[in-house]
Amino acid sequence: MNNSARAAGVAVSADGRGLVSQAGAVLLWETMRATGLARGLSDGLARWRAPRAVHDPGKIIADLAAALALGGDCLADIAVLREQPALAGPVASDPVVSRLVAALAGDAPRALTVIRGARAAARERAWALAGDAAPGSGDGPVIIDLDATIVIAHSEKEQACPTWKKTFGFHPMTAWADHGADGNGEPLAIVLRPGNAGSNTAADHIETARLALAQLPRHQRRKVLIRADSGGGTHDFLAWLTARSRRLHYSVGMTITEAIQAAIGQVPAAGWTPAYDGDGQVREGAWVADITGLLELGDWPAGMRVIVRKERPHPGAQLRFTDVDGHRFTCFATDAKKGQLADLELRHRRRARCEDRIRCAKDTGLRNLPLKGFAQNQLWCEIVALACELIAWTQLLALTGTARRWEPKRLRLRVFAVAGRLASSGRQLRLRLAERWPWASEITAAITRLQALPSG
């Protein structure tokens, strides 16, 4: 039997020339160029550039976002770009980066407004370039999913508090634009809140939704569906959503109260219709019903419908006190006047995709807020949003097939982490990727697509 192990160890020396790691990061910089994000950040943050400063504040923020997209989780991880000036350009030192973050946090409202404005302009450009693949293309609405998450703090940071899950940290509220089954999604807002912030605080839902709507192209703000879990099922939030000036549609979870529980008990057997699974096929052991007529909804928005789902819980699931006859019940409210109940319930249940988006954001810098001050960490959340958007727009504009659905971890392993060699010929700089890298052809094709797009 032949031994397939190497006969000898590998001799290592640090004398390679012209080599670059993270060569796939070229995709991120090309995406910044095509969407105009780099230019928008530079223009907007110019007022924070000190006299005789070497580094552009906009580029520093863009470099931080790229570092997070590549897997970084603190300011110092910008070092992965600093040693590759041929690809990343001049990258600021750690003290310069720290001073800029402190300066922006010192004028946080204005700085956040500028960065959010650059993000919105770049998003409009990215969606225009994406065409039919962009959210809200065709007859469908732009779907915005709201959800909160816990970010644990391991030290005393400003406004870090005990959370409702008996942990310690923060409780940010997030909003995400859904890309549908063929893609992932992108953040529209990440609003930092203390750890003791409520799950169903209407003011926080309203603020997050307002910031999310401001991120959309103006012509798409009248064709929006807001989805939320039961934390959004409050009178004040639904009243805000249904105001005439906004004309928003909604699909929002509702807490099963005693009145709803009593209404469920009045639904006749013929009132239940089969529910669908994630693929739109009839799911055995699950049903839906409309209980609007069995409830007193006088103090809720006009035209609101309440739809309930009944299903047999999976083996080992723990029943709640609101579950009756061995079935689990969930319900949601919507203003939809048309559509089969099973289709409307499936549309609402797909809101769970935003939980995947939050998990990916935690792999892109949101898992730990590395700074001490609250304003600094809110700025960090904005950089996390930029990093997630860079990944989403790269997939939207450059990748095809299943690669458009790859999560950040897989993108880093297959696309961003590819090694390359820089070769200079005349005034042309050529990046040669590893010939035997399985995804080299996909990477080169993606870069070619982006380079064919005009600068934003």
N, C-alpha and C positions, 0 to 999 in steps of 0.2 A: 504494500500500500504506500503510495507516494504522499509525502507530507506537503501540503499546499502552503504552509507558512513560509515567510521570507527566511532565507538562509542566514542573513546577517542584519544587524540593525541599520537604521538610516542615519547617515552622517548629516548633521545640520550645521549650516553656516549662514550668517546674516550678511551676505554680500551680493544678493541679487539686485540687478539694476533694471529699471524700466517696468517693474512689476507693480500691480495694483490689486488690492483686495476690494471687495464690495464693488466690483466693476459694474454690476447691474444697476447701481445707483444713478448711472447716466439717465435712466428712465425718469427718475424723479426730477432731475434738473431740466430735462426736455419738457416734462409736464409743466413745470413752473414757467418755462419760456412760452409754451404754446397757450397756456391759460392767462398769461399776463400777471400771474401771482407775484413773481419776483419784482417786476416793475411796480406793481401796485403797493407792495410793502415798502419798497425803497422810496417811492414818492410820498406815501403817507407818513412814514416815520422819519422823514428828513429833518423835522424840527428838533428831534432828539440827538442829532449828530453834533458833537462838540466841535468847536473851531479847531482846525488842523487835524481832526481825527482821520485816521487811516481807513478804518473799517466803516462800512455803511450799516446803520442799524437794521434796515430792511433785510440785508443779506444775512446778518447775524441771526435774526429770527427765522429766516428761511433755512439757514444751515442747521439751526436747532431742530426744526421740524423734520428735516431730512435725517438727522441723527436718530430721532425717535422712530421714524419710519423704518430705519435699518435695525432697530432693536434697542436703542439706548433708553435709559430711564433716569438720567440726571444731566445737569448742565455740562459736567466734565466729559460726557460721552461725545461731545462735539469733536473730541480729539481724533475720532476715527476718520474724520474728513480732513483734519488739519495737515496730515502727513501726505495728502494726495493733491497738492495744489494744481497739478496739471488737469485734473478733472473737476475739483471742487472750487478752484480759484483760491484766493487768499482767505484764510479762516482766522477769526479773532482768537486771541489767547483767552484762557480761563478768566483772568481778572477783568479783561474788557467785557466779556460776556456777562459776568456777575454785575459789573457796574451798570450795564445797559438794562438788565432786568430790574435792578433796584431803581433806576431812574424811571422806567416805564411804570413800575408799581407805585412810585410816588405820585404819578399823575394817571392813575389807573383808569378812571372813566374816559378820559380823552384817548389814552393809548388803546383801550379795548375797542372804542368806537372806530378808530383808524384801522385796526387789524380786522375787525369784522367787516368794515367797508371793503377792504381789499379782498377778503374771502368771498363776499357776495359778488363782486365784479368778476372774479376769477371763476366762480361757479356758473354765472350766466354765460361766460365764454365757453366753459367746458361743456355745458349742456347743449349749447348751440352747435359745437363741433361734433358732439355725439349723435345728434340727429334723432332717429327713431329709438336709439338705445337709451336716451335720456329719460329720467323720471318725468311723468306727466305728458309724454309724447302721445300723439293720437288723441283718442277720446277720453282716455283715463285721467283721473285726478293725480296730483302730486300727493303721495301718502306720507304724512308726518307721524311718527310714533314717539310718544312721550313715555319716559320711564325714569325712575330714580334708582340709584345704586349706592352701596356702601363702599367707601374707600378707607381702609384702616390706616391709622397713624400709629407709629411705634415710638413717638416722642411727643413732648408737649409743644404743639404747634398752635398758632393763633386760631381760635374758634374751633379747635378739635374738641369734641364732646362725646360722652357716652351715646351710643346709638340704640335704636329700638331692638336691635339684635344682640344687645348686651356686649357689643364691641366698643371700640374707641376710635374716633376719627371723624370723617366727613360724610355727608349724605347729598351728593350733587344730583341735580335734576338734568336730564339730557333729552335732546330731541334729534331724531334721525330721519333722513329721507330714504324711503325704501326703494331699492332698485329692482324689486320683483324677483321672480324665480331664477332669472338668468344672470343675476349679479348679486352684489352685496348691498351696501348702503353707505351713506356718508353723514357725518355729524352736521347738524345745523346749529346746535347750541349745547354748551356744557356749562351749566350755572352752578358754581360752587356754593354749598350751603353748610352750615354747622352740622355736626353729627346728630344733634337732637331735633333737626328740622322734621316736620311732620310728613307722612306719606301722602296725605290728602289735603295739603294746604293749597287752597284755590289760588291765592296770590302768586305762589311759586309756579304753579301750572300756567297761569296767565302770562307771567313774565317770560317763561321759557318758550311758550307758544308765540309770543310777540317777537322775541328774538329770532325764532325759527322762520317765521313768515318774512321778516326783514331780509333773510338770506336768500329768498327765492327771487327769480326774475320777476319784475313787476307784472308782466302780462300773465303770470301763472298764479298770482296770489288769490284769484277769484275761483280757482278750481283746485281746492285743497280738501283732503279728508284727514281729519285729526283722529288718531287712535290712541287710546290710553287704557290702562288697567283700572281697577276699581278705585284707585287713588284719585282718578280724575272724575269720578262720578259724583260730583258735588253740585249743588244748586248754583253757586256763584260761577263756577267754571263753565257750566253749560249755558248759563245766561250770557256770559261773555262770548262764547263761541257762536251763539245764535243771534247776536246783535245784528241789526240790519246793515250796519256799515261794513260788516266783515263777510257775510254770506258764506260761512264755512260749513262743511259737512262734518259729521262726527260719528264715531263708533267707540263708545266708552263703557268700560266695565262698571257694573253696579254691585254694591254689597247686598247680599240676600237678607233683607229685613224680615220682620214677622209678617208684614203685609204681603211681601213678595212670596214668602213661604206659604201663606194661606192661599194666594192666587194659584200657585203651582198645584196645590192640592185640589183645586177646582177644575183643572184642565181634564176634559174627558179623554178617554183612550184614543178616540179618533182624532183628537187635536194634536197628537204627536206625529211628526213626520221624520223619516230617517235623516240622520246627520251625515256629513261627508268626512272622509279622512283628508290628510294633507294633499293627496293627489286628486281630490275632487270626486272620489268614488264613495259609494255608500259604505258607511262603517257599521259593522255589526255591533249591536249593543249600545247605540247612541242615537238620541232623538232630539228634535228641537220643536219649540212651540212658541207662538206669539201670545203673551199674556197681557197685552196693553189694555184690552177691554175689561180685564178683571181687576185693574188697579185704579186708584184715585190719583190722577196726575195733574190736578188743577194748578199746583204751584211749580210745576216743571214746564220747560219750554213747549210751546204748541207744536203739535206734529210729532212728538217724541214717541217712539215705539220701544217696547221692552221685550226682548227675545231671550228665552231661557233654553239651556242645553241640559239634557239628562243623559247620563251614561253610567255604565257599570264600571266601577273603579278597577284598575289593574290589580293583579294579585299582590297582596302585601300593603296596599295603600290604606292609610288611616282615614276613616270616615270622620266628618265634622258633624256638629250638632244640627246643622241645616240640611244634612243629607237624610233623605227619607227612603224607606223600603230598600235599603242597600244600594241606592243610586246616588251619584254625585251630581250636584246642580251648580251651574254657573249661569250668569245672565249679564246682558249688556244692553245699553240704550243706543238707539240710532235714529237719525232723521230720514233714513232711506225710505222712500215711498214705494219703490219698485224692487223686484228681485225676489227669488225664492228664499225661504227662510234658511235653508241649508247653505246657500251661497253667501248670504249675509253673515251667517255665523262663521263660516270658513274664512271669509275676508277679515272678520274681527280677530279670529284666532291666529291668523298669520302675523298679528302684531308681535308675537313672540320672537320674530326675527330680530327685533331690536335688542333682545337679550344677548343674541350672538354678537351684535355690533358692539355692545358694551364690553363683552368678554374680549373682543379683539382690541378695543381701545385700552383695556387694562394690559394687554400685551404690547401696547404702543405708548406707554408712559403714564397711564392713568392708575395703575395699581398702587403706586406710592407717590404722594405729593412731596417732592424733595426739599421744599423751601420752608422757611420759618413763618413768614408773614402771610396773612390771608390774601391780601392783594397780590402778592407774588405768586401764590398758588393758583389764584384765579387766572393770572397771566399764563401760568404753566398749563392750565386746562385749555386755554386758547391755542397754545402751541401744540398740545395733543390733538385738538381738533384739526389744525393745519396738517399734521402728520397723517391723520386718518384720511383726510380729504386728498392729500397727494397720492396715497395708495389707491383710493377709490377712483380718482380721475385717471390715473395711469391705467388701471384695469378697464375703465370705460372707453378710453381713447386708443389704447395700444394693444391690449390683449384680447384674445378671442377664445371661443369655446369654454371649456371648463376652467381655464386659467382666469376668467373673469370672476369666478366664484372662490378662488383660492383665498384662504385667510392669511393674515400677515406672517405667521410662522412658516407656512409653506412657501410663500413668496420669497421670504428671506433665504430659505434653504435652497430653493431652486433657481431663483432669478437674481436677487440682489447680491448673494454671496459668491457669485461666479468670479474666478480669478481671471486676470487679463494682463497683457503686456502692451505697454505704450511704445509705439514706433513713430518716429518723426521723419517725414519725407518732404523736403522743401518747407513750405508753410503749412502743410497738412499734418495733423496729428491723428494717427490711426490707433484704435484700440483693438487688439487681437484677443479674442476670447479663447478659452481652452477648447481645442478642437473636439475632444471626446466628451465634453460636457453634454449630458443628454438633452438639455433644454436650450442649447446655444442658438439653434435656428429660430426658436420662438423669441428669444431675447433680441437677436439681430433684426428680426421682422418687426418686433414692437418698436425698437428704436427708429427704424426706417419709417414707420407710420408716423411717429411723432415728429421726426425731422421734416416730413413732407408738409406739416401744418405750419401756417404762417405764425409769426410771433404775435402774442396778444398785447 
